[in-house]
Amino acid sequence: MTEAKLDLITKLLAKAESTTPEEAEALTEHAERLIVKYGIDQARIDERRGRLGKAQEQIVHERMLFSGVYARDLQEIGSGVAQALGTVRPLGIDISPGAALLLVGHASDVAQVRTLTASLEVQAMVAMRKWWSVHREIYGRHTESEKRRARSGFLRGFARGVMSRIQDSRRSIVEEAGTGTALVLASRRDRVDEAVDAMATRHARPRRNPDAGAFAFGHRSGREAQTGERGHLT
């Protein structure tokens, strides 16, 4: 994929964050499919280089920081994007204040995870605020802590919905790409897993269960987020 198309991905997502929901859907879906196709192209190139005895793309370790009251919820969005795209391992890191992910993967794949996550963070917060404006009266008698937990639950549901939608889209694109593509991507993931296995890692502390109702609304919103299954290939 050319630098022009990488620039196109960035511009599509940037515009999607500042336009109508209807236009944002088409823009972001297009960008997501380009990201998946870019990953497939890069994996094929890298696999070919390996067979020829040439140096393959570097595996990097990059930290992605999340801040604010909902930092750990946004962290889950990043983790879901990485897992759904398939070739980057997201490792949760507890920091104070905020939250972080250590993204382990080939440099181009990590860059795309960061790009898509940043856009979906914006979309998630917009969706949560819109949901809260409609449903806040339901939580009128709840404590401030419970209200915050409800909003957190929405974002966590959004993260799960986004993850499942991207997985569906990726599966379809891999099938369209033809024989051998899944094996190439599996080989690329194996190299990342080996890099992670060589690291001394410490897992983040587990989280309490989210507000069930808010999670369900968030999950639905995440499933409806602009992540690529109906976009146009270029």
C-alpha positions in Angstrom: 0.0 0.0 0.0 1.3 3.4 -0.9 2.0 6.4 1.4 -0.9 8.1 -0.3 -3.3 5.4 0.9 -1.9 5.6 4.4 -2.6 9.4 4.3 -6.1 8.6 3.0 -6.8 6.4 6.1 -5.7 9.2 8.4 -7.8 11.8 6.5 -10.9 9.5 6.5 -10.8 9.0 10.2 -10.1 12.6 11.0 -13.1 13.7 8.9 -15.2 11.0 10.5 -14.6 12.6 14.0 -16.1 15.9 12.9 -19.0 15.2 10.6 -22.5 13.8 10.8 -23.0 10.2 12.1 -24.2 9.1 8.6 -21.2 10.4 6.8 -18.9 9.2 9.6 -20.1 5.7 9.1 -19.1 5.5 5.5 -15.8 7.3 6.1 -14.7 5.1 9.0 -15.9 1.8 7.4 -13.8 2.6 4.3 -10.8 3.4 6.5 -11.1 0.2 8.5 -11.2 -2.0 5.4 -8.1 -0.2 4.1 -6.3 -0.9 7.4 -7.1 -4.6 7.1 -6.0 -4.7 3.5 -2.8 -2.8 4.4 -2.0 -5.4 7.1 -2.5 -8.2 4.6 -0.3 -6.6 2.0 2.4 -5.9 4.6 2.3 -9.5 5.9 2.7 -10.9 2.4 5.6 -8.6 1.6 7.3 -9.5 4.9 6.7 -13.3 4.4 8.3 -13.1 1.0 11.3 -11.2 2.4 11.8 -14.0 5.0 11.7 -16.7 2.3 14.4 -14.8 0.4 16.6 -14.6 3.5 16.1 -10.9 3.9 15.5 -8.9 7.1 11.8 -8.8 8.0 9.9 -5.9 9.5 10.9 -5.0 13.0 8.8 -6.0 15.9 8.3 -3.0 18.2 7.0 -2.5 21.8 5.0 0.8 22.0 3.1 2.2 24.9 -0.3 3.7 24.3 -1.6 6.0 27.1 -5.2 6.7 28.1 -6.2 9.4 30.5 -9.3 10.7 32.3 -12.0 9.2 34.3 -12.7 6.5 31.7 -9.1 5.7 30.9 -9.4 1.9 31.6 -12.6 1.8 29.4 -10.8 3.4 26.6 -7.9 1.0 27.2 -10.4 -1.8 26.5 -11.2 -0.3 23.1 -7.5 -0.3 22.2 -7.2 -3.8 23.4 -10.2 -4.9 21.4 -8.9 -3.3 18.2 -5.6 -5.0 18.5 -7.1 -8.4 19.2 -9.6 -8.0 16.3 -7.0 -7.0 13.8 -5.2 -10.1 14.8 -1.4 -9.5 14.5 -0.7 -7.2 17.5 -0.6 -8.3 21.1 -2.1 -5.8 23.6 -0.7 -6.0 27.1 -2.6 -4.1 29.8 -0.5 -1.9 32.1 -1.7 -0.3 35.3 -0.5 3.2 35.8 -1.6 6.0 38.0 -3.4 8.1 37.0 -4.8 6.6 33.8 -4.2 3.4 32.0 -1.9 2.1 29.3 -1.4 -0.7 26.7 1.9 -2.1 25.6 1.3 -2.9 22.0 3.7 -5.6 20.7 3.7 -6.2 16.9 5.3 -5.4 13.6 5.8 -1.6 13.3 3.2 -1.1 10.5 0.5 -3.1 12.4 1.1 -1.3 15.6 0.8 2.1 13.8 -2.6 1.0 12.4 -3.9 -0.1 15.8 -3.0 3.2 17.2 -4.7 5.1 14.4 -7.9 3.2 14.5 -8.1 3.2 18.3 -7.6 7.0 18.5 -10.6 7.5 16.2 -12.8 5.0 18.0 -12.0 6.7 21.3 -13.6 9.8 20.0 -16.6 7.9 18.6 -17.1 6.0 21.9 -17.2 9.2 24.0 -19.6 10.9 21.6 -21.9 7.8 21.6 -21.7 7.5 25.4 -22.7 11.1 26.0 -25.6 10.8 23.6 -26.8 7.6 25.3 -26.4 9.3 28.7 -28.4 12.3 27.7 -31.4 10.0 26.9 -31.0 7.5 29.8 -29.7 9.5 32.7 -33.1 9.8 34.4 -33.1 6.0 34.8 -30.1 6.5 37.1 -31.6 9.6 38.9 -31.6 8.0 42.3 -28.2 6.3 42.0 -25.1 7.6 43.6 -22.5 9.5 41.6 -20.3 6.4 41.7 -23.0 4.2 40.3 -23.7 6.7 37.5 -20.0 6.8 36.6 -20.1 2.9 36.7 -23.0 3.0 34.2 -21.2 5.3 31.8 -18.1 3.1 32.2 -20.3 0.0 31.4 -21.5 1.6 28.2 -17.9 2.2 27.1 -16.9 -1.3 27.9 -19.8 -2.6 26.0 -18.8 -0.4 23.1 -15.3 -1.9 23.2 -16.7 -5.4 23.0 -19.1 -4.5 20.2 -16.3 -2.8 18.2 -14.1 -5.9 18.6 -16.7 -8.3 17.3 -17.5 -6.1 14.3 -13.9 -5.7 13.3 -13.4 -9.5 13.7 -16.4 -10.1 11.4 -15.0 -7.7 8.8 -11.5 -9.0 8.9 -12.7 -12.6 8.5 -14.6 -11.6 5.4 -11.7 -9.7 3.9 -9.2 -12.6 4.6 -11.6 -15.0 2.8 -11.8 -12.6 -0.1 -8.0 -12.3 -0.3 -7.7 -16.0 -1.3 -5.7 -19.1 -0.5 -2.8 -18.8 1.8 -3.6 -15.4 3.3 -4.7 -16.9 6.7 -1.5 -18.9 6.9 0.6 -15.8 6.2 -1.2 -13.8 8.9 -0.9 -16.8 11.3 2.9 -16.9 10.7 3.1 -13.1 11.3 1.2 -13.5 14.6 3.4 -16.4 15.6 6.5 -14.1 15.4 4.7 -11.6 17.7 3.8 -14.3 20.2 7.4 -15.4 20.3 8.4 -11.9 21.1 5.9 -11.6 23.9 6.9 -15.0 25.3 10.4 -13.7 25.6 9.3 -10.7 27.7 8.8 -10.7 31.4 5.2 -9.4 31.7 2.9 -8.6 34.6 -0.8 -8.6 34.1 -3.1 -5.6 35.0 -5.4 -6.2 37.9 -8.9 -7.6 37.0 -11.9 -5.3 36.8 -15.3 -5.6 38.5 -18.3 -6.5 36.3 -19.8 -3.4 34.5 -23.4 -2.2 34.8 -25.3 -4.8 32.8 -27.8 -2.5 31.2 -25.3 0.2 30.2 -23.0 -2.6 28.9 -25.7 -3.9 26.6 -26.4 -0.4 25.2 -22.7 0.1 24.7 -22.3 -3.2 23.0 -25.0 -2.4 20.6 -23.5 1.0 19.9 -20.1 -0.7 19.3 -21.6 -3.1 16.9 -23.0 -0.2 15.0 -19.7 1.8 15.1 -18.0 2.6 11.9 -15.5 -0.2 11.6 -15.5 -1.4 8.0 -17.8 -4.2 7.0 -19.7 -2.3 4.4 -16.9 0.0 3.1 -15.7 0.2 -0.5 -12.4 -1.3 -1.4 -9.9 0.8 -3.4 
